[in-house]
Amino acid sequence: MTHIKLFIPGPVEVSEKTMRAFSRPMIGHRSKDFQALYADIHPKLQQIFYTRQPVFVSTSSAWGVMEGAIRNLVSKKVLNCMSGAFSDKWFDVAKKCGKAAEPLQVAWGQPITPEAIEAKLATGEFDAITVIHNETSTGTMNPLFDIAQVMKKFPDVQFIVDCVSSFSAMKIPFDELGIDLMLAGTQKALALPSGSALFTVSEKANAKAATIKDRGYYFDVLEFKKGQETNMTPTTPSISHFYALQSKLEDIFAEGLDARYARHLENAKLTRAWVKERGFKLFPKEGYESVTLTCVANTRNIDIPKLNGVLKTKHSCVIDGGYGKIKGTSFRISHMGDESTENIRQLLGWIDEALAEI
Ligand SMILES: *Cc1c(COP(=O)(O)O)cnc(C)c1O
């Protein structure tokens, strides 16, 4: 089977080293070996979350934790900041969990402003807010640091942040920003196989969860906390993901966090410049472009499936043809994970060749 290299915004390409770790033999999840494995990765995860709080690994995709955050932390009403496919869906999920929820909707590609959040929260109606840092469907990055400043005025509101596609690609200091629950996916910038998610929870969020009776079991943050105290998980986890994480953390600290962040930014800058030079436009509002992927407005009206066909046949790789209602009118190039600047430069060259051909 030919290996098609993925330049889509998740899952991304997984290295052979990571895959070798992922396919190690099983160990008992109640064994000392498993405890040693969790104990080994835990302080490194805390370092990337910039937190002293325990960090948990959930055997679910990111949506499991996104739903869990709602079930654990909302009793009054949640404000869902909506600016793309993932953040829009979080509102639907909140309602499916039976919670009172209100949208704060902006057009896709526009950022969520701290002012708009402040105006909503000032009503006193809300006890939680959901924010997606990097809206992957539109390649738009919300001003999380400015939003965090506003959130400090509302200490009774749980600040729930999805960093699914930005985690480990830039510094997001959980403790300093005063976030209450932050989650990350494994198949995005971490470049691990899909099927697992990481999260951490503040003291304030733990206290809130303790007051909520119907928070369920599988995503109960207090169950995760109790487990972590002895380097355990509430249920049998994807042990393969723990091994893959161990291997990936080795890579991350060998490269150095700052170098990793700089590489992601460099890849983004390179791709954005290419977009403009080729007569396309960036989909997000200027100044709010993602560092992990570039969403391109298809202003030249190119046939993206055809482009991908050429990339696939000639170079065994694909980019993404756009998500949801902007499929086709936009396309996305992922430059997160292990991709070097040389790799991205090479990919852009291949796209140029393909564009000349179609
Ligand atoms: C990919 C993604 C998700 C969903 O992740 P799953 O692994 O499919 O559950 C949620 N939020 C953002 C921002 C994403 O990029």
The ligand as an ORCA input file, in Angstrom:
! r2SCAN-3c Opt
* xyz 0 1
  C      -9.664     18.306     15.357
  C     -10.328     19.257     16.259
  C     -11.338     18.867     17.148
  C     -11.943     17.499     17.168
  O     -11.068     16.508     17.433
  P     -11.516     14.971     17.425
  O     -10.222     14.322     17.639
  O     -12.125     14.695     16.078
  O     -12.502     14.785     18.508
  C     -11.841     19.804     18.017
  N     -11.396     21.068     18.018
  C     -10.461     21.477     17.163
  C     -10.016     22.895     17.212
  C      -9.899     20.586     16.266
  O      -8.944     21.008     15.412
*
